Amino acid sequence: MLREAIHHQAGANYAYPVAKDTLLLQVRTAKQDVRRVSVVYGSRYDVDETEVVLEKYASDLLYDYYRAQVKERSKKFRYYFVIDDGRETLWYNELGLYTEPSKGFNGAYFHYPHIGESDLYEVPRWLDGAVVYQVFVDRFCKGSTEQDDADVLAAGVPPEGDLDFYGGDLAGIIQKLDYLKLLGVNVLYLSPIFDADTNHGYDTSNYYRINPRFGSQADFKHLVEQCHKRNMRVILDGVFHSCGYYSPYFQDVVEKGVKSEYWDMFYLYSYPVRRDPPNYDCFAGSWRLPKLRIGNAKVQALMLDIASYWTREFDIDGWRIDTANEVDHKFLREFRNRIKACKKDVYIVGEIWHNSIDFLHGDQLDGVMNYHLATTLFDFFYKRKLSVSEFDGQLTLNRISYPKKAVHAAWNVIESHDTHRILYSTDDNKAVLRLMFAMQMTYPGVPSIYFGTETGLKSGHESQFIRFPMDWDVETWDKTLMAYIKKLISIRKQYRALRSGDIRTVALDDEQEIYVYERFSAVEKAYVIVNRSTAAQTVELSSGDLGCRDPGALREVLHDLCIVPEGDCIRLTVPPTEAAICV
């Protein structure tokens, strides 16, 4: 038995409550190295113990993962694992691995001392069925006739930088809500809408005011009301780690130096303030974005008041926390408490591009933007850097790294305003894009569409930060692509297993480039078959593969492909670079 591969910890993603008296426990072992894993558990203050066999539920390239749920009325757990590979048996507790059971309260067990009332990981129920549409406001649609067009670029004129504007506004978004409703999306995520100098809006100058280019507070309230009327929700972009150079707080520092009441809100190293190069900490090296001391009491009070104001007064439904990994953990905990007190089912999602477990214990963020998934899809379908087995391994690693609720609350992006447009990156490869969408819409988490991709918008630039506007000339749209995405959204909404079910890998074929996974709930199952190959592939699945389900009852719902029952098996031919969904 490869002892070095065995891992568990009494917390994080390896032990966490899923009910007020129930823990989910996870153990890692070397791949194909262990025959059986069980857990012996009981109350910390009782002698009675129960043994439960763990299920091997996932594997990546190196490890197998086992899990079980254990229930204890006292909510106080002690436990150890028994691991058997057919040749030897090991007992595993918090002090290590032993060839015989250990004795003693401290040395013989892992301990999860108590499930507290606030320890359960709770996320908004409306995420089940949510499909996000990201709007970069200035680039989406110009609706107001009152806006001064003197510095607005004409359609067809390419952008060059942060100070180019196309006139998109809140009124334009309102005009297109029925279009979005017809597409099937039901959550609107807006790029920063507060007063700022740039088109992206991350250099906030006044957090309490809507950028006049976009409209007014009344316009925004009307937008939220119109969204709610259509059963759509609204998420704002919260930039709490930095502000704009021209914000009144930083300008007071520029003018008064150490005498400014706001001096200690920033990281300044000398005076007078210098922009080139900056003599103050700024985000991503940009002089326009002075970093805030988010641990400073004044900064925290200000940002919490700002977030509460927009949540309470405008009835928004969520916050996307920009660069959440550069925001203080203490602030995020207080932010969650404050905002959930304003509106219980607000969704709090963070922009974090790397492993985020420290933010996902249920006390800070509900979920994060799943850039790991975006990279994995791109590397597998377009770059072809991963085999099917390696692809499955990356997906598994992404899922096992977090509590289950965090996985289902993850914001599954293919692209965003911080990346190149996917059709630019893939050289307009629509077949690849279709496969990415097929997986995104059938995978655990909340799918997100970046504005315009559904129409086939490709426009791009060598810099991902040069963002082109939406093209509202329907004659230029790829209507076949749009119909495909609409159908995927419709299928996702129709089947609960695809929205909130668990997932397991059914079949891998590196040679044929076939990947099959199952989404399942207590009452429903769905099977997704992905064919990366440039040739049609015939897939055969047995009743064992399908969990003993009657193969003859299955139907394919994405293309109405023919499923041929053969005894206790089915055969299905999947077209080149295409996916199939069987229910």
C-alpha positions as CSV (number, residue, x, y, z in Angstrom):
1,M,0.0,0.0,0.0
2,L,1.4,3.4,-1.0
3,R,1.1,5.1,2.4
4,E,2.4,8.4,1.2
5,A,-0.7,8.8,-1.0
6,I,-3.2,8.3,1.8
7,H,-4.7,11.6,3.0
8,H,-7.5,12.9,5.2
9,Q,-7.9,16.0,7.4
10,A,-10.7,16.8,9.8
11,G,-11.9,19.8,7.9
12,A,-11.8,21.8,4.6
13,N,-13.0,19.5,1.7
14,Y,-12.2,16.3,3.5
15,A,-14.7,16.6,6.4
16,Y,-17.6,19.0,6.5
17,P,-21.2,19.1,7.6
18,V,-24.0,18.4,5.1
19,A,-26.8,18.4,7.7
20,K,-27.1,19.6,11.3
21,D,-26.0,16.1,12.5
22,T,-24.2,14.7,9.5
23,L,-20.7,14.9,8.2
24,L,-19.3,14.0,4.7
25,L,-15.9,12.4,5.1
26,Q,-13.5,11.9,2.2
27,V,-10.2,9.9,2.0
28,R,-7.6,9.9,-0.7
29,T,-5.5,6.9,-1.7
30,A,-3.2,6.0,-4.5
31,K,-5.0,5.0,-7.7
32,Q,-6.0,1.4,-7.9
33,D,-4.1,0.6,-4.7
34,V,-6.8,-0.1,-2.2
35,R,-9.6,-2.7,-2.1
36,R,-11.7,-1.3,0.8
37,V,-12.0,1.8,3.0
38,S,-14.3,2.0,6.0
39,V,-14.8,4.5,8.8
40,V,-15.5,3.6,12.4
41,Y,-17.1,6.5,14.2
42,G,-19.1,7.5,17.2
43,S,-19.8,10.4,19.6
44,R,-16.8,11.9,21.2
45,Y,-18.2,11.1,24.6
46,D,-19.8,7.7,24.1
47,V,-18.3,4.2,23.7
48,D,-20.6,3.0,21.0
49,E,-19.2,2.9,17.5
50,T,-20.5,2.2,14.0
51,E,-18.6,1.1,10.9
52,V,-19.5,2.3,7.4
53,V,-17.9,1.3,4.1
54,L,-16.8,4.3,2.0
55,E,-17.8,4.6,-1.7
56,K,-15.0,5.1,-4.2
57,Y,-16.6,7.9,-6.1
58,A,-13.9,9.6,-8.1
59,S,-10.4,9.1,-9.5
60,D,-7.8,11.4,-11.2
61,L,-4.5,10.3,-12.7
62,L,-2.8,9.7,-9.4
63,Y,-5.4,9.1,-6.7
64,D,-8.8,7.5,-5.9
65,Y,-11.2,9.3,-3.7
66,Y,-13.6,7.6,-1.2
67,R,-16.5,9.2,0.7
68,A,-19.3,8.5,3.1
69,Q,-21.8,10.4,5.2
70,V,-21.9,9.7,8.9
71,K,-24.7,10.7,11.2
72,E,-24.4,11.4,14.9
73,R,-27.2,12.8,17.0
74,S,-24.8,14.5,19.5
75,K,-23.1,16.3,16.5
76,K,-19.7,15.5,18.1
77,F,-17.6,13.1,16.1
78,R,-14.6,10.9,16.6
79,Y,-13.6,8.5,13.9
80,Y,-10.8,6.5,12.3
81,F,-10.4,4.7,9.0
82,V,-9.6,1.1,8.2
83,I,-7.9,0.7,4.8
84,D,-7.4,-2.7,3.3
85,D,-5.5,-3.5,0.0
86,G,-6.0,-7.3,0.2
87,R,-2.4,-7.8,1.6
88,E,-2.4,-5.6,4.7
89,T,-4.8,-3.6,6.8
90,L,-4.0,-0.1,8.2
91,W,-5.7,1.9,10.8
92,Y,-5.6,5.7,10.0
93,N,-6.1,8.4,12.6
94,E,-4.9,12.0,13.1
95,L,-1.5,10.8,14.2
96,G,-0.8,8.6,11.2
97,L,-1.1,5.0,9.9
98,Y,-0.9,2.0,12.1
99,T,-0.8,-1.8,11.6
100,E,-3.2,-2.3,14.6
101,P,-5.9,-0.2,16.2
102,S,-4.7,2.6,18.4
103,K,-6.0,3.3,21.9
104,G,-6.8,6.4,23.8
105,F,-9.2,9.3,23.3
106,N,-6.6,11.7,21.7
107,G,-4.4,9.3,19.8
108,A,-6.8,6.9,18.3
109,Y,-9.1,9.1,16.3
110,F,-9.7,12.1,14.0
111,H,-12.0,14.6,15.7
112,Y,-14.7,16.8,14.4
113,P,-15.6,18.3,17.8
114,H,-19.0,19.8,17.0
115,I,-21.3,20.9,14.2
116,G,-22.3,24.4,15.1
117,E,-25.6,26.0,14.0
118,S,-23.8,28.3,11.6
119,D,-21.4,25.6,10.2
120,L,-23.6,24.4,7.4
121,Y,-22.7,25.5,3.9
122,E,-25.8,27.2,2.6
123,V,-26.1,28.8,-0.8
124,P,-29.2,30.4,-2.5
125,R,-31.7,27.9,-3.7
126,W,-32.3,29.8,-6.9
127,L,-28.9,28.8,-8.1
128,D,-30.5,25.5,-9.1
129,G,-31.5,26.4,-12.6
130,A,-29.5,29.7,-12.9
131,V,-27.9,30.6,-16.2
132,V,-25.8,33.8,-16.0
133,Y,-25.3,36.3,-18.8
134,Q,-22.4,38.7,-18.4
135,V,-22.9,42.2,-19.8
136,F,-20.0,44.6,-20.2
137,V,-22.3,47.6,-20.0
138,D,-20.5,50.1,-22.3
139,R,-20.2,47.5,-25.0
140,F,-23.7,46.0,-24.9
141,C,-26.4,48.3,-26.2
142,K,-27.1,52.1,-26.3
143,G,-30.6,52.8,-25.4
144,S,-30.7,56.4,-24.1
145,T,-31.4,59.2,-26.6
146,E,-30.3,61.8,-24.0
147,Q,-26.6,60.8,-23.8
148,D,-24.0,63.0,-25.3
149,D,-22.4,61.1,-28.2
150,A,-19.5,63.5,-28.7
151,D,-16.9,60.9,-27.6
152,V,-18.8,57.8,-28.5
153,L,-17.2,55.6,-31.2
154,A,-19.3,54.8,-34.2
155,A,-20.2,51.2,-35.0
156,G,-17.4,49.4,-36.8
157,V,-14.7,51.6,-35.4
158,P,-12.3,49.3,-33.4
159,P,-11.5,50.2,-29.7
160,E,-8.0,51.1,-28.7
161,G,-8.0,51.3,-24.9
162,D,-9.7,52.0,-21.6
163,L,-11.0,55.5,-22.6
164,D,-12.9,54.4,-25.7
165,F,-16.7,54.4,-25.3
166,Y,-19.5,52.9,-27.4
167,G,-22.4,54.4,-25.4
168,G,-23.8,51.2,-23.9
169,D,-26.1,52.0,-20.9
170,L,-28.8,50.7,-18.6
171,A,-31.6,51.8,-20.9
172,G,-30.1,49.6,-23.6
173,I,-30.0,46.6,-21.3
174,I,-33.7,47.2,-20.5
175,Q,-34.5,47.2,-24.2
176,K,-32.9,43.8,-24.6
177,L,-34.3,42.0,-21.6
178,D,-36.9,40.2,-23.7
179,Y,-34.1,39.0,-26.0
180,L,-32.2,37.6,-23.0
181,K,-35.4,36.0,-21.7
182,L,-35.9,34.3,-25.0
183,L,-32.3,33.1,-25.0
184,G,-33.1,31.4,-21.7
185,V,-30.7,33.2,-19.3
186,N,-32.2,34.3,-16.0
187,V,-29.3,36.0,-14.2
188,L,-27.8,39.3,-15.4
189,Y,-24.2,40.1,-14.2
190,L,-23.2,43.7,-14.9
191,S,-19.6,45.0,-15.1
192,P,-19.1,47.9,-12.6
193,I,-21.8,50.5,-13.0
194,F,-20.6,53.1,-10.4
195,D,-19.0,56.4,-11.4
196,A,-15.6,55.9,-13.0
197,D,-13.4,57.3,-15.7
198,T,-12.7,54.2,-17.8
199,N,-15.0,52.1,-19.9
200,H,-14.5,49.0,-17.6
201,G,-15.4,50.9,-14.5
202,Y,-13.0,49.3,-12.1
203,D,-11.5,52.6,-11.2
204,T,-14.5,53.7,-9.0
205,S,-14.6,57.3,-8.1
206,N,-18.0,57.4,-6.4
207,Y,-19.5,54.2,-5.1
208,Y,-22.8,55.7,-4.3
209,R,-23.5,57.1,-7.8
210,I,-24.4,55.4,-11.1
211,N,-21.9,56.3,-13.8
212,P,-23.7,59.1,-15.7
213,R,-22.7,57.5,-19.0
214,F,-24.9,54.5,-18.0
215,G,-27.8,56.4,-16.5
216,S,-29.1,57.2,-13.0
217,Q,-30.2,55.5,-9.8
218,A,-33.7,55.6,-11.1
219,D,-32.6,53.9,-14.3
220,F,-30.9,51.1,-12.3
221,K,-33.9,50.6,-10.0
222,H,-36.1,50.3,-13.2
223,L,-33.7,47.8,-14.6
224,V,-33.8,45.6,-11.5
225,E,-37.6,45.9,-11.4
226,Q,-37.9,44.9,-15.0
227,C,-35.6,41.9,-14.4
228,H,-37.5,40.7,-11.4
229,K,-40.8,41.1,-13.4
230,R,-39.3,38.5,-15.9
231,N,-38.0,36.3,-13.1
232,M,-34.4,37.3,-13.8
233,R,-31.9,38.3,-11.1
234,V,-29.2,41.0,-11.1
235,I,-25.6,40.7,-9.9
236,L,-23.3,43.7,-9.4
237,D,-19.5,43.8,-9.6
238,G,-18.0,44.8,-6.3
239,V,-14.5,46.3,-6.4
240,F,-13.5,46.5,-2.8
241,H,-9.7,45.9,-3.0
242,S,-9.0,49.2,-4.8
243,C,-10.7,52.4,-5.9
244,G,-10.1,55.0,-8.6
245,Y,-7.2,57.5,-8.6
246,Y,-9.8,60.3,-8.9
247,S,-11.9,59.1,-6.0
248,P,-12.4,61.8,-3.4
249,Y,-10.5,59.6,-0.8
250,F,-7.4,59.3,-2.8
251,Q,-7.5,62.8,-4.2
252,D,-7.6,64.1,-0.6
253,V,-4.4,62.2,0.0
254,V,-2.9,63.6,-3.2
255,E,-3.7,67.1,-1.9
256,K,-3.0,66.8,1.8
257,G,-0.5,64.0,2.2
258,V,-0.2,62.6,5.7
259,K,-2.6,65.2,7.0
260,S,-5.4,63.6,5.0
261,E,-7.9,61.7,7.1
262,Y,-7.7,59.0,4.4
263,W,-3.9,58.6,4.4
264,D,-4.1,55.3,6.3
265,M,-6.6,53.8,3.8
266,F,-3.9,53.4,1.2
267,Y,-0.4,52.0,0.9
268,L,1.8,55.1,0.2
269,Y,5.6,55.0,0.5
270,S,6.5,58.7,0.0
271,Y,5.0,62.1,-0.7
272,P,4.1,63.9,-2.9
273,V,2.1,61.2,-4.7
274,R,3.7,60.1,-8.0
275,R,2.0,58.3,-10.9
276,D,4.9,57.4,-13.1
277,P,6.1,55.1,-11.6
278,P,3.5,55.0,-8.8
279,N,4.9,55.4,-5.3
280,Y,1.9,53.7,-3.9
281,D,0.5,50.2,-4.1
282,C,-1.9,49.8,-7.0
283,F,-3.7,46.9,-8.6
284,A,-1.9,45.2,-11.5
285,G,0.6,48.1,-11.6
286,S,-2.0,50.5,-12.9
287,W,-1.7,54.1,-11.4
288,R,-5.5,54.4,-11.9
289,L,-6.2,51.7,-9.2
290,P,-4.7,52.6,-5.8
291,K,-5.0,49.6,-3.5
292,L,-7.1,50.0,-0.4
293,R,-6.1,48.7,3.0
294,I,-9.1,46.4,3.2
295,G,-8.1,45.5,6.8
296,N,-8.4,49.2,7.8
297,A,-11.5,49.9,9.9
298,K,-12.5,52.9,7.9
299,V,-12.2,51.1,4.6
300,Q,-14.2,48.1,5.9
301,A,-17.0,50.3,7.3
302,L,-17.2,52.3,4.0
303,M,-17.3,49.2,1.8
304,L,-19.8,47.4,3.9
305,D,-22.0,50.4,3.9
306,I,-21.8,50.7,0.1
307,A,-22.7,47.0,-0.4
308,S,-25.5,47.2,2.0
309,Y,-26.9,50.4,0.4
310,W,-27.1,48.8,-3.1
311,T,-28.5,45.5,-1.8
312,R,-31.1,47.1,0.5
313,E,-32.2,50.1,-1.6
314,F,-32.2,48.4,-5.1
315,D,-33.0,44.8,-4.2
316,I,-30.1,43.3,-6.1
317,D,-29.6,39.6,-6.0
318,G,-25.8,39.1,-5.8
319,W,-22.3,40.4,-5.7
320,R,-19.3,39.3,-7.8
321,I,-16.3,40.2,-5.7
322,D,-13.5,41.4,-7.9
323,T,-10.1,39.9,-7.2
324,A,-11.6,38.3,-4.0
325,N,-8.2,36.7,-3.1
326,E,-6.8,40.2,-2.4
327,V,-9.6,41.0,0.0
328,D,-9.2,40.4,3.7
329,H,-10.9,37.2,5.0
330,K,-12.2,39.0,8.0
331,F,-13.9,41.5,5.7
332,L,-15.4,38.8,3.6
333,R,-16.9,37.1,6.7
334,E,-18.4,40.4,7.8
335,F,-19.5,41.2,4.2
336,R,-21.4,37.9,4.1
337,N,-23.1,38.5,7.5
338,R,-24.1,42.1,6.6
339,I,-25.3,41.4,3.1
340,K,-27.2,38.2,4.0
341,A,-28.9,40.2,6.7
342,C,-30.1,42.7,4.1
343,K,-31.3,39.9,1.8
344,K,-31.0,36.2,2.8
345,D,-30.7,34.7,-0.6
346,V,-28.0,37.0,-2.1
347,Y,-25.4,35.1,-4.1
348,I,-21.8,36.0,-3.3
349,V,-19.3,34.8,-5.9
350,G,-15.6,35.6,-6.0
351,E,-13.1,36.1,-8.8
352,I,-10.3,33.7,-7.9
353,W,-8.3,32.0,-10.6
354,H,-6.5,29.4,-8.4
355,N,-7.4,27.0,-5.6
356,S,-9.9,28.7,-3.4
357,I,-10.6,26.4,-0.5
358,D,-9.7,29.0,2.1
359,F,-12.6,31.1,0.9
360,L,-15.1,28.3,0.6
361,H,-16.0,27.1,4.0
362,G,-19.5,28.6,3.9
363,D,-18.5,31.6,5.9
364,Q,-17.2,33.9,3.1
365,L,-18.1,33.2,-0.5
366,D,-20.8,31.0,-1.9
367,G,-18.7,30.1,-4.9
368,V,-15.9,31.3,-7.2
369,M,-15.5,31.8,-11.0
370,N,-14.4,28.4,-12.2
371,Y,-11.4,29.4,-14.4
372,H,-9.9,25.9,-13.7
373,L,-12.8,24.5,-15.7
374,A,-12.4,27.1,-18.4
375,T,-8.7,26.3,-18.9
376,T,-9.4,22.5,-18.8
377,L,-12.1,22.8,-21.5
378,F,-9.8,25.0,-23.7
379,D,-6.8,22.7,-23.3
380,F,-8.8,19.6,-24.0
381,F,-11.1,20.6,-26.9
382,Y,-9.0,23.2,-28.7
383,K,-5.4,22.8,-27.7
384,R,-5.8,19.0,-27.5
385,K,-3.1,19.0,-24.8
386,L,-5.0,16.5,-22.7
387,S,-6.0,12.9,-23.4
388,V,-9.5,11.9,-22.3
389,S,-8.1,10.3,-19.2
390,E,-6.1,13.5,-18.3
391,F,-9.2,15.6,-19.0
392,D,-11.3,13.5,-16.6
393,G,-8.4,13.7,-14.0
394,Q,-8.5,17.5,-14.2
395,L,-12.2,17.7,-13.8
396,T,-12.1,15.3,-10.9
397,L,-9.4,17.4,-9.2
398,N,-11.5,20.5,-9.6
399,R,-14.5,18.9,-8.0
400,I,-12.9,17.0,-5.1
401,S,-11.0,20.2,-4.0
402,Y,-14.2,21.8,-2.6
403,P,-17.3,21.0,-0.5
404,K,-20.1,19.8,-2.7
405,K,-22.2,23.0,-2.2
406,A,-19.2,25.1,-3.4
407,V,-18.9,23.0,-6.6
408,H,-22.6,23.5,-7.4
409,A,-22.3,27.2,-6.6
410,A,-19.2,27.7,-8.8
411,W,-19.6,30.1,-11.7
412,N,-18.7,28.0,-14.7
413,V,-17.2,30.4,-17.3
414,I,-15.8,29.6,-20.8
415,E,-14.6,33.2,-21.2
416,S,-15.1,36.6,-19.5
417,H,-14.1,40.2,-19.8
418,D,-10.7,39.2,-18.4
419,T,-10.0,36.7,-21.2
420,H,-9.8,36.7,-25.0
421,R,-13.1,36.0,-26.6
422,I,-13.3,32.2,-27.0
423,L,-14.0,32.4,-30.8
424,Y,-10.9,34.7,-31.2
425,S,-8.8,32.2,-29.1
426,T,-10.0,29.2,-31.1
427,D,-9.8,30.9,-34.5
428,D,-13.6,30.8,-34.9
429,N,-13.8,27.0,-34.3
430,K,-17.6,26.7,-33.7
431,A,-17.4,22.9,-33.3
432,V,-15.1,23.3,-30.3
433,L,-17.3,26.0,-28.9
434,R,-20.4,23.8,-29.2
435,L,-18.6,21.0,-27.3
436,M,-17.6,23.5,-24.6
437,F,-21.2,24.7,-24.2
438,A,-22.5,21.2,-24.2
439,M,-20.3,20.4,-21.2
440,Q,-20.8,23.7,-19.5
441,M,-24.6,23.3,-19.6
442,T,-24.5,19.7,-18.3
443,Y,-21.8,20.1,-15.7
444,P,-22.2,20.8,-11.9
445,G,-22.2,24.6,-11.3
446,V,-23.7,27.7,-12.7
447,P,-23.1,28.2,-16.4
448,S,-22.2,31.7,-17.6
449,I,-22.4,33.2,-21.1
450,Y,-20.3,36.3,-22.0
451,F,-22.4,38.7,-24.0
452,G,-22.4,38.2,-27.8
453,T,-20.9,34.7,-27.9
454,E,-24.3,33.2,-28.5
455,T,-24.4,35.2,-31.8
456,G,-21.0,34.0,-32.9
457,L,-19.2,37.3,-31.9
458,K,-15.5,36.7,-32.7
459,S,-14.0,40.3,-32.7
460,G,-10.9,40.3,-30.7
461,H,-7.4,41.8,-30.2
462,E,-4.0,40.5,-29.1
463,S,-4.8,42.2,-25.7
464,Q,-7.8,40.6,-24.0
465,F,-8.5,44.0,-22.5
466,I,-9.5,45.6,-25.8
467,R,-13.1,44.7,-25.8
468,F,-15.3,44.9,-28.9
469,P,-19.0,45.8,-28.7
470,M,-22.1,43.7,-29.4
471,D,-23.2,43.6,-33.0
472,W,-27.0,44.0,-33.1
473,D,-27.3,43.4,-36.8
474,V,-29.1,40.0,-36.8
475,E,-28.0,39.3,-40.3
476,T,-24.4,38.8,-39.0
477,W,-25.5,36.4,-36.3
478,D,-24.8,32.6,-36.4
479,K,-28.4,31.5,-35.9
480,T,-27.4,27.9,-35.8
481,L,-25.1,28.4,-32.9
482,M,-27.7,30.5,-31.1
483,A,-30.3,27.8,-31.6
484,Y,-27.9,25.2,-30.2
485,I,-27.2,27.2,-27.1
486,K,-30.9,27.9,-26.5
487,K,-31.6,24.2,-26.8
488,L,-28.9,23.3,-24.3
489,I,-30.2,25.9,-21.8
490,S,-33.7,24.5,-22.3
491,I,-32.5,20.9,-21.7
492,R,-30.7,22.0,-18.6
493,K,-33.8,23.6,-17.2
494,Q,-35.9,20.6,-18.0
495,Y,-33.9,18.0,-16.1
496,R,-33.1,18.4,-12.4
497,A,-30.2,15.9,-12.7
498,L,-28.4,18.3,-15.0
499,R,-29.0,21.3,-12.7
500,S,-28.2,19.9,-9.3
501,G,-27.5,16.2,-9.5
502,D,-24.3,14.5,-8.6
503,I,-21.8,13.3,-11.2
504,R,-19.8,10.2,-12.0
505,T,-17.5,9.2,-14.8
506,V,-19.1,6.3,-16.9
507,A,-16.6,5.6,-19.7
508,L,-13.2,6.9,-21.0
509,D,-11.7,6.0,-24.4
510,D,-8.4,7.7,-25.2
511,E,-8.2,6.1,-28.6
512,Q,-11.7,7.0,-29.8
513,E,-11.7,10.3,-27.8
514,I,-15.0,9.5,-26.1
515,Y,-15.9,10.8,-22.7
516,V,-19.1,9.7,-20.9
517,Y,-20.4,11.0,-17.6
518,E,-23.6,10.6,-15.6
519,R,-25.6,13.3,-13.8
520,F,-27.9,11.8,-11.3
521,S,-30.4,12.7,-8.5
522,A,-32.6,10.6,-6.3
523,V,-35.3,10.4,-9.0
524,E,-33.5,11.1,-12.3
525,K,-30.4,10.3,-14.4
526,A,-28.9,11.8,-17.5
527,Y,-25.9,10.7,-19.5
528,V,-23.6,13.0,-21.5
529,I,-21.5,11.5,-24.3
530,V,-18.7,13.8,-25.7
531,N,-17.0,12.9,-28.9
532,R,-13.9,15.0,-29.4
533,S,-12.8,12.9,-32.4
534,T,-13.2,14.3,-35.9
535,A,-14.9,11.1,-36.9
536,A,-18.2,9.7,-35.9
537,Q,-17.9,7.2,-33.0
538,T,-20.3,4.4,-32.0
539,V,-20.6,4.2,-28.2
540,E,-21.9,1.1,-26.5
541,L,-23.1,1.3,-22.9
542,S,-24.2,-1.7,-20.8
543,S,-26.8,-1.8,-18.1
544,G,-23.9,-1.9,-15.7
545,D,-22.5,1.3,-17.1
546,L,-26.0,2.9,-16.8
547,G,-26.4,1.8,-13.2
548,C,-28.7,-1.1,-14.1
549,R,-31.2,1.3,-15.8
550,D,-33.3,-0.2,-18.6
551,P,-31.4,0.9,-21.7
552,G,-34.4,0.7,-23.8
553,A,-36.0,3.5,-21.9
554,L,-33.4,6.0,-22.9
555,R,-33.8,8.8,-25.5
556,E,-31.3,11.3,-26.8
557,V,-32.6,14.9,-26.4
558,L,-30.0,17.2,-28.0
559,H,-30.1,15.9,-31.6
560,D,-32.8,13.1,-31.4
561,L,-30.2,10.6,-32.3
562,C,-31.2,6.9,-32.7
563,I,-30.5,4.7,-29.7
564,V,-30.4,1.0,-30.6
565,P,-31.1,-1.4,-27.7
566,E,-29.1,-4.7,-27.9
567,G,-29.9,-7.0,-25.0
568,D,-28.8,-5.2,-21.9
569,C,-26.8,-2.7,-23.9
570,I,-27.4,0.4,-26.0
571,R,-25.5,1.6,-29.1
572,L,-25.4,5.2,-30.1
573,T,-23.4,6.8,-33.0
574,V,-22.3,10.3,-32.0
575,P,-21.3,12.7,-34.9
576,P,-17.8,14.1,-35.2
577,T,-16.9,16.7,-32.6
578,E,-20.3,16.6,-31.0
579,A,-22.1,15.7,-27.8
580,A,-25.2,13.7,-27.0
581,I,-27.5,13.9,-24.0
582,C,-29.5,10.8,-23.0
583,V,-32.2,10.8,-20.4
